[in-house]
């Protein structure tokens, strides 16, 4: 049941994230305009939201995997992959991007989807490892 819920969670959140990604990528100025009035702030936020749009799509996978692993009791893995993504990818990539000539908030914002890709890869590998273990020693059901 947990794997079926994981699949349903990914599919339903992906459907909604496509809509949010569309608005973030193509109409970020409208979204930023809700919170700011200054044109330069709106344009900068819209630039960042284009990179955020990529992460909208990716987090529909990552957050469902995190919920699955937490629900199955693999909370240490969830913590470790989160730390690896934040401190091993997001922070270094943000810093490296900020050091580039002509950098924009879009470029710096790419650190977040880069981190999410790595975290999804870790989750997928761990998921496959657990499936392999389960095939070797099936769980007894009451």
N, C-alpha and C positions, 0 to 999 in steps of 0.2 A: 504493500500500500504506500509506503514512503516513497519508493521510486516513481510510482504512478503520480503521487502528489507533486513530486519534483517536476515531472514532465508537464503536468497541468499548470503548475505555477509558472514555469518558464514560458509556456505558450501564451497564457493570459497576460503576464506582465510584458512580454515582448510586443503583443498587440497594442497595448497602451503606450509602451515606450516608443514605438514607431511614430505615433502621433506627437508625442512630446519632442522627439528628436527632429521631426519635420519643422515644428514651430521654432525650436531653438536654433536650428541651422539656417532656415530661410527667413524667419521673422523674429530674430533675436532683438531687434530694435523695438518691436512692439512689446515684447515681454519686459525688456529693460525699462521702457517708457512708463511702465506701471509704477516703478520705484524711484525713478529719477526724472528730472526735467532738463538738466544741462545736456546739450547735444553731445559734447565730448565724452561725457560719462556714458551716455546711451550707446554711442558708437563703440567705445571700449568694451562695454559689457556685451554688446552684440558680437564683437570679435571673439571674446572668451566663450560665449555660448555656442559658437560653431564647433569648438573642440568639445564642449560639454555634450553636444548632440551625439557624438560618437559614444561617449560614456553612457548616455541614456540607454542605448541599445545593448551595450555590454553588461550593464548592471542587472538587466533582467535575468541573465544567466548567473552572475556572481551571487547576487543576494538570495536567489533560490537555492543555490548550492550551500551557502552559509546556513540558511534555515534548515536544510536537510541534514547537514553535518551536526548542527547544534541539537536538532531533534533526536538524532541517533546517538548522541552522547560524545561526539568527537570534538569537544569544545577546545581542547588543546591545539588540535590542528587548525581550527578556525582562528584562534589567537595567533598562531605562528604564521599562517599565510597572510593574515592582515598586517602583521608587523613587517613581514618580508615585502609586501606590496608597498606599504607606506615608506619605510625607511630604506629598503633596498632598491626601489624603483622611483616612486613618486618624488621624494625629496631630491635625490641626485639628478633626476631628469629635469626637474624644475630649475635647479641650480644651474645645470649645464646649459639649458635653453636660455636662461636669463643672461648668460655670459656671451651670447652670440650677438653679432652686429645686426641691427635692424630687427631685433626681436619684437614680437607683438604678444598680446595676451593670448591669442590663438596658439602660438608656439609654446608658451609656458603652460597653457591649459592642456596641451597634449600629454603632459606627464600623468594626468589622471587616467585617461584611457589606456596609456601604456602600462600603468600599474594594474589596471583591471584585467588586461590581457594576460599578464603574468599570473595574477591570482586565479583567473579562470583555468589556466593551464595547470596550476598546482592542484586546484579542486578536481579537475578532470582526471589527472594522474592518480590522485588519492582515491577517487571514486572507482577507477579501474582496478586499483590495488585491492580495495575492499571487495569488489566483485570476484576477483581471482581468489581471494581468501575464502569467500563464501562458497565458491564452487568446490574448493578442496575440503572444507569442513562446514557443511550446511548448518544453519541455525535451526535448532529444534523449536517447533511451534507448539504451544499448549492448546 
